[in-house]
Amino acid sequence: MKNNQNTVVPPLKLFNAPFQPSNLLSLILFFAFGLCFGIVLTFQLKNVSFDLLFNEFPLYTTTNTTALPPPPTQNMRLEDFIHPSKIMHQMTDQELIWRASMVPKVRNYPFHRTPKVAFMFLTRGPVLLSPLWERFFKGHNGLFNIYVHCSDSFSNRTEPKHSVFHGRRIPSKEVQWGKVNMVEAERRLLANALLDFSNQRFVLLSEACIPLFNFSTVYSYLINSNQTFVESYDLMGPVGRGRYSRKMHPTIKLQEWRKGSQWFEMDRDLALEVISDKTYFPVFQKYCNGSCYADEHYLPTFVSKKFGARNSRRTLTFVDWSKGGPHPTRYTRYDVTVQFLEKLRGDSHCEYNGRKNHACHLFARKFTPHALDRLLRIAPKMMQFNP
């Protein structure tokens, strides 16, 4: 009875027990069960892993979304390089001069170039005589550019949008009368004006300057000149050679020291040489201090020493120093008459392109804002400004 009962054999005993047919059947059933269990378990684990992956990184369809177009590319045009539309920038003086001193090796321009005159105003503040200059420039767009360097304390003032002076202020720094930073401001004006390849002639003016002729006459005089106009002469005495410092030797010798008006006019070639000067200007920065007045000596000395053959050695801006003192004569409304302006326009003799000429000054100073009303009533008609 006991031998006929079916007994369950533990798995480990299957391996250790002697081989019997009943043990073989149990072993086959055991492995079959394990195989099925493994297949089912593997399938379940794969489903769980796939569900987790699907929930963590869901798939999105693009049926309800629209791809944004790429931002438009703004390619730089030649016009942007040769005629900068905005003159304000964040360049340092060193960066500006390096950029402005670049000269094309190919001298023929690949575009139609109309030479322009750069009118550079070195001022303490706004151009107070701007209404007269507005009349002067009227109707001559495309033949001139304006650049204004004024003290930083006036940086918040803006000209009306319809004014030719609107947006024409360059990055400026404080300027002190008689200091070398005045020459630095002049070089800064030249460098900014040189960024525009259309500028061919460069004239330095102040807020107290007025034109003595109409624009067409001034433009023709400057563009057709074969000389530059930097006043330069040798002057004995305390306000001439007396301002020379022996520390400038041997770069600048006493006999090479010159004096002249700071109000200059020059062509593009000379302007490039001025801003690129690394030999003489550093000497003035280091040794021309105190009563030296670098603005009256640097350009006259530099131009006379290096480029005297192309220079007329005279200025185009009339200034009256006959009364003596550190400042020239100032003209008020009571001085402005037809006779006075006519005298400024033609009461002198000079050479222009090798010929005798009576028009030796194109500009004059020093006019106060109180003279503006009479200047506006007399000058436009006498000088034949555009209506």
C-alpha positions as CSV (number, residue, x, y, z in Angstrom):
1,M,0.0,0.0,0.0
2,K,2.8,2.3,0.9
3,N,4.7,1.6,-2.3
4,N,1.8,2.4,-4.6
5,Q,1.5,6.1,-3.3
6,N,2.8,9.0,-5.5
7,T,5.4,10.9,-3.5
8,V,6.9,14.3,-4.4
9,V,10.7,14.3,-4.6
10,P,12.6,17.5,-3.6
11,P,14.5,19.0,-6.5
12,L,18.0,18.7,-4.9
13,K,17.4,15.0,-4.4
14,L,16.7,14.6,-8.1
15,F,20.4,15.4,-8.8
16,N,21.8,13.2,-6.0
17,A,19.5,10.2,-6.3
18,P,20.4,7.3,-8.5
19,F,19.0,7.4,-12.0
20,Q,15.4,6.0,-12.2
21,P,12.7,6.5,-14.9
22,S,10.4,8.2,-12.5
23,N,13.1,10.7,-11.6
24,L,13.6,11.6,-15.3
25,L,10.0,12.6,-15.7
26,S,10.1,14.8,-12.7
27,L,13.3,16.5,-13.9
28,I,11.7,17.2,-17.3
29,L,8.7,18.7,-15.7
30,F,10.9,20.9,-13.4
31,F,12.9,22.3,-16.3
32,A,9.8,23.0,-18.4
33,F,8.2,24.8,-15.5
34,G,11.3,26.9,-15.0
35,L,11.6,27.8,-18.7
36,C,7.9,28.9,-18.9
37,F,8.3,31.0,-15.8
38,G,11.5,32.7,-17.1
39,I,9.8,33.5,-20.5
40,V,6.8,35.1,-18.7
41,L,8.9,37.0,-16.3
42,T,11.2,38.4,-19.1
43,F,8.2,39.6,-21.1
44,Q,6.6,41.3,-18.1
45,L,9.9,43.1,-17.3
46,K,10.2,44.4,-20.9
47,N,6.7,45.8,-20.8
48,V,7.3,47.6,-17.5
49,S,10.6,49.1,-18.9
50,F,8.9,50.3,-22.2
51,D,6.1,51.9,-20.3
52,L,8.5,53.8,-18.1
53,L,10.5,55.0,-21.1
54,F,7.3,56.0,-23.0
55,N,6.0,58.0,-20.0
56,E,9.4,59.7,-19.4
57,F,9.9,60.7,-23.1
58,P,6.5,61.1,-24.7
59,L,6.2,61.4,-28.4
60,Y,4.7,64.6,-29.7
61,T,3.2,65.2,-33.1
62,T,3.8,68.4,-35.1
63,T,0.3,68.6,-36.5
64,N,-0.6,71.6,-34.2
65,T,2.8,73.4,-34.2
66,T,4.4,75.7,-36.7
67,A,8.2,75.9,-37.0
68,L,9.6,79.5,-36.5
69,P,11.4,80.9,-39.5
70,P,15.2,81.5,-39.0
71,P,16.0,85.1,-38.1
72,P,16.9,87.2,-41.1
73,T,20.6,87.7,-41.8
74,Q,21.8,91.3,-42.1
75,N,24.7,91.3,-44.5
76,M,27.1,94.2,-44.4
77,R,27.0,96.4,-47.5
78,L,29.8,98.4,-49.0
79,E,27.8,101.5,-48.2
80,D,27.9,100.7,-44.5
81,F,31.7,100.5,-44.6
82,I,32.5,103.6,-46.6
83,H,29.7,105.9,-45.4
84,P,28.9,105.1,-41.7
85,S,25.3,106.3,-41.0
86,K,25.8,106.6,-37.3
87,I,28.9,108.4,-35.9
88,M,28.5,107.4,-32.3
89,H,30.5,104.3,-31.3
90,Q,32.2,102.6,-28.3
91,M,35.7,102.6,-29.7
92,T,38.6,103.9,-27.5
93,D,40.8,106.6,-29.0
94,Q,43.5,103.9,-29.7
95,E,40.9,101.7,-31.5
96,L,39.5,104.6,-33.4
97,I,42.8,105.9,-34.7
98,W,43.8,102.4,-35.7
99,R,40.6,101.9,-37.6
100,A,40.7,105.4,-39.2
101,S,44.3,105.0,-40.3
102,M,43.6,102.1,-42.7
103,V,44.3,103.1,-46.3
104,P,43.2,101.0,-49.3
105,K,46.1,99.8,-51.5
106,V,43.8,100.0,-54.5
107,R,43.5,103.7,-55.2
108,N,40.7,103.4,-57.7
109,Y,37.4,103.5,-55.9
110,P,34.9,100.6,-56.9
111,F,32.0,103.1,-56.5
112,H,31.1,106.6,-57.7
113,R,32.8,108.9,-55.2
114,T,31.6,112.5,-54.7
115,P,34.3,114.3,-52.6
116,K,32.9,115.9,-49.5
117,V,34.1,118.5,-47.0
118,A,34.1,117.5,-43.4
119,F,33.1,120.5,-41.2
120,M,34.5,119.7,-37.7
121,F,33.3,121.8,-34.9
122,L,35.4,121.8,-31.7
123,T,33.1,123.4,-29.1
124,R,32.5,123.8,-25.4
125,G,28.8,123.1,-25.8
126,P,26.2,123.4,-28.6
127,V,26.9,125.3,-31.8
128,L,25.2,128.5,-30.8
129,L,25.4,130.1,-34.3
130,S,23.8,127.0,-35.8
131,P,20.9,128.9,-37.4
132,L,23.4,130.7,-39.6
133,W,25.1,127.5,-40.5
134,E,21.8,125.9,-41.3
135,R,21.2,128.6,-43.9
136,F,24.8,128.0,-45.2
137,F,24.4,124.3,-45.7
138,K,20.8,124.4,-47.0
139,G,20.4,122.8,-50.5
140,H,23.8,121.1,-50.5
141,N,23.2,117.7,-49.1
142,G,25.7,115.1,-50.3
143,L,28.6,117.5,-50.4
144,F,29.4,117.8,-46.8
145,N,29.5,116.0,-43.4
146,I,29.3,117.6,-40.0
147,Y,31.2,116.4,-36.8
148,V,30.8,118.1,-33.4
149,H,33.2,117.5,-30.5
150,C,31.9,119.1,-27.3
151,S,32.4,118.8,-23.6
152,D,30.8,115.7,-21.9
153,S,28.8,118.1,-19.6
154,F,26.7,118.9,-22.7
155,S,26.2,115.3,-23.8
156,N,22.5,115.3,-23.0
157,R,21.6,118.1,-25.3
158,T,20.2,117.0,-28.7
159,E,19.5,119.1,-31.8
160,P,16.1,119.1,-33.5
161,K,15.6,116.2,-36.0
162,H,15.3,118.6,-38.9
163,S,18.7,120.2,-38.0
164,V,21.8,119.4,-40.0
165,F,23.6,119.1,-36.6
166,H,21.2,116.4,-35.3
167,G,23.0,113.2,-34.5
168,R,26.4,114.6,-35.5
169,R,28.1,114.7,-32.1
170,I,31.1,112.3,-31.9
171,P,32.2,110.5,-28.7
172,S,33.8,113.4,-26.9
173,K,36.0,114.1,-23.8
174,E,36.6,117.1,-21.7
175,V,38.9,119.7,-23.3
176,Q,40.8,122.4,-21.3
177,W,42.0,125.6,-23.0
178,G,45.7,125.6,-23.7
179,K,46.2,121.9,-22.8
180,V,47.4,119.1,-25.0
181,N,44.0,117.4,-24.7
182,M,42.8,120.1,-27.1
183,V,45.0,118.6,-29.8
184,E,43.8,115.1,-28.8
185,A,40.2,116.4,-29.5
186,E,41.3,117.7,-32.9
187,R,42.8,114.3,-33.8
188,R,39.6,112.6,-32.5
189,L,37.6,114.8,-34.9
190,L,39.9,113.9,-37.8
191,A,39.8,110.2,-37.0
192,N,36.0,110.1,-36.9
193,A,35.7,112.1,-40.1
194,L,38.2,109.8,-41.9
195,L,35.9,106.8,-41.3
196,D,33.8,108.2,-44.1
197,F,35.7,107.6,-47.3
198,S,33.9,110.4,-49.2
199,N,35.5,113.1,-47.0
200,Q,38.3,114.7,-48.9
201,R,38.9,118.0,-47.1
202,F,38.8,118.7,-43.4
203,V,38.2,122.1,-41.8
204,L,38.3,122.8,-38.1
205,L,35.9,125.4,-36.7
206,S,34.6,126.6,-33.4
207,E,31.1,127.5,-32.1
208,A,32.2,131.2,-32.6
209,C,33.0,130.8,-36.3
210,I,30.9,132.1,-39.2
211,P,31.2,131.5,-43.0
212,L,32.3,134.5,-45.1
213,F,31.1,133.0,-48.4
214,N,28.3,130.8,-49.6
215,F,28.6,127.0,-49.6
216,S,29.4,126.7,-53.4
217,T,32.3,129.1,-53.1
218,V,33.7,127.4,-50.0
219,Y,33.3,123.9,-51.5
220,S,35.0,124.9,-54.8
221,Y,37.8,126.7,-53.0
222,L,38.6,123.7,-50.8
223,I,38.1,120.8,-53.2
224,N,40.1,122.4,-56.0
225,S,43.0,123.5,-53.9
226,N,46.4,121.7,-54.3
227,Q,47.6,122.8,-50.9
228,T,46.7,122.5,-47.3
229,F,46.1,125.4,-44.9
230,V,47.9,125.1,-41.6
231,E,49.3,128.4,-40.4
232,S,53.0,128.0,-39.6
233,Y,55.7,130.6,-38.9
234,D,58.9,131.0,-36.8
235,L,58.5,133.5,-34.1
236,M,61.2,134.8,-31.7
237,G,60.3,135.8,-28.2
238,P,58.5,134.4,-25.2
239,V,55.3,133.4,-27.1
240,G,57.2,131.8,-29.9
241,R,60.5,130.0,-29.5
242,G,60.3,130.8,-25.8
243,R,57.7,128.0,-25.4
244,Y,60.1,125.4,-26.7
245,S,61.3,122.8,-24.2
246,R,64.9,121.5,-24.6
247,K,63.6,118.1,-23.5
248,M,62.1,117.8,-27.0
249,H,65.5,117.6,-28.5
250,P,66.6,115.7,-30.7
251,T,63.2,114.7,-32.0
252,I,62.3,118.4,-32.4
253,K,65.0,121.0,-32.6
254,L,64.7,124.6,-31.6
255,Q,65.0,125.8,-35.2
256,E,62.2,123.5,-36.2
257,W,59.8,124.9,-33.6
258,R,56.8,126.7,-35.2
259,K,53.7,128.7,-34.1
260,G,50.3,129.2,-35.8
261,S,46.6,129.2,-35.5
262,Q,44.9,126.0,-34.4
263,W,42.1,126.6,-37.0
264,F,43.3,124.5,-39.9
265,E,42.1,123.0,-43.2
266,M,43.8,119.9,-44.7
267,D,43.3,117.2,-47.3
268,R,42.8,113.5,-46.6
269,D,46.4,112.5,-47.1
270,L,47.6,115.0,-44.4
271,A,44.7,114.1,-42.1
272,L,45.9,110.4,-42.2
273,E,49.5,111.5,-41.4
274,V,48.3,113.6,-38.4
275,I,46.3,110.8,-36.7
276,S,49.1,108.3,-37.5
277,D,51.9,110.3,-36.0
278,K,53.7,108.2,-33.3
279,T,56.9,110.2,-33.3
280,Y,56.2,113.9,-32.7
281,F,52.8,114.0,-30.9
282,P,54.0,111.8,-28.0
283,V,56.8,114.3,-27.4
284,F,54.2,117.1,-27.2
285,Q,52.1,115.1,-24.9
286,K,55.0,114.6,-22.6
287,Y,56.8,118.0,-22.7
288,C,54.3,120.6,-24.0
289,N,52.6,121.5,-20.7
290,G,51.8,124.7,-18.8
291,S,52.4,127.8,-21.0
292,C,53.5,125.7,-24.0
293,Y,49.9,125.7,-25.6
294,A,50.2,122.6,-27.8
295,D,47.3,123.7,-30.0
296,E,49.3,126.6,-31.3
297,H,52.5,124.6,-31.9
298,Y,52.0,120.9,-32.6
299,L,50.4,121.1,-36.1
300,P,52.5,124.1,-37.3
301,T,55.7,122.3,-36.2
302,F,54.7,118.8,-37.5
303,V,53.4,120.0,-40.8
304,S,56.3,122.4,-41.4
305,K,58.9,119.7,-40.6
306,K,57.3,116.8,-42.6
307,F,55.0,118.2,-45.2
308,G,56.0,121.9,-45.6
309,A,56.1,121.7,-49.5
310,R,52.4,121.0,-49.7
311,N,51.3,123.6,-47.1
312,S,50.4,127.2,-47.7
313,R,51.5,128.2,-44.2
314,R,48.3,130.3,-43.7
315,T,44.9,129.8,-42.1
316,L,41.5,130.2,-43.8
317,T,39.9,131.5,-40.6
318,F,40.2,135.2,-39.8
319,V,41.1,136.1,-36.2
320,D,42.0,139.5,-34.8
321,W,44.8,139.4,-32.3
322,S,45.7,143.1,-32.7
323,K,44.5,144.1,-29.2
324,G,46.9,141.7,-27.6
325,G,46.2,139.4,-24.6
326,P,45.4,135.7,-24.4
327,H,42.2,135.9,-26.4
328,P,41.3,137.4,-29.8
329,T,38.8,140.2,-30.4
330,R,35.1,139.2,-29.8
331,Y,32.5,140.6,-32.2
332,T,29.0,141.5,-30.9
333,R,25.9,142.6,-32.8
334,Y,27.1,146.2,-32.9
335,D,30.1,145.1,-35.0
336,V,28.1,143.2,-37.6
337,T,27.6,145.5,-40.6
338,V,27.8,145.0,-44.4
339,Q,31.0,147.0,-44.5
340,F,32.6,145.0,-41.8
341,L,31.7,141.6,-43.4
342,E,32.9,142.8,-46.8
343,K,36.2,143.8,-45.3
344,L,36.7,140.4,-43.9
345,R,35.9,138.8,-47.2
346,G,38.4,140.6,-49.4
347,D,40.7,143.0,-47.5
348,S,43.9,140.9,-48.0
349,H,46.2,139.4,-50.5
350,C,47.4,135.8,-50.8
351,E,48.2,133.0,-53.2
352,Y,45.8,130.3,-54.2
353,N,47.1,127.5,-56.4
354,G,50.1,129.7,-57.4
355,R,48.0,132.7,-58.3
356,K,47.3,136.0,-56.6
357,N,43.9,136.0,-54.8
358,H,41.8,138.4,-52.7
359,A,39.7,135.7,-51.0
360,C,42.2,134.6,-48.3
361,H,39.7,133.8,-45.5
362,L,36.6,131.6,-45.9
363,F,35.7,131.8,-42.2
364,A,36.0,134.3,-39.3
365,R,35.7,134.3,-35.5
366,K,35.1,135.2,-32.7
367,F,31.4,136.1,-32.9
368,T,29.1,136.0,-29.8
369,P,25.6,134.6,-29.8
370,H,24.3,138.2,-29.5
371,A,25.5,138.8,-33.0
372,L,23.3,136.1,-34.5
373,D,20.3,138.2,-35.2
374,R,22.1,140.7,-37.3
375,L,24.2,138.0,-39.0
376,L,20.9,136.3,-40.1
377,R,19.6,139.5,-41.5
378,I,22.8,140.6,-43.4
379,A,24.9,137.6,-44.2
380,P,22.5,135.3,-46.3
381,K,21.7,138.1,-48.7
382,M,25.2,139.5,-49.0
383,M,26.8,136.0,-49.3
384,Q,24.0,134.8,-51.6
385,F,23.0,131.8,-49.6
386,N,20.3,129.5,-51.1
387,P,16.8,130.8,-50.3
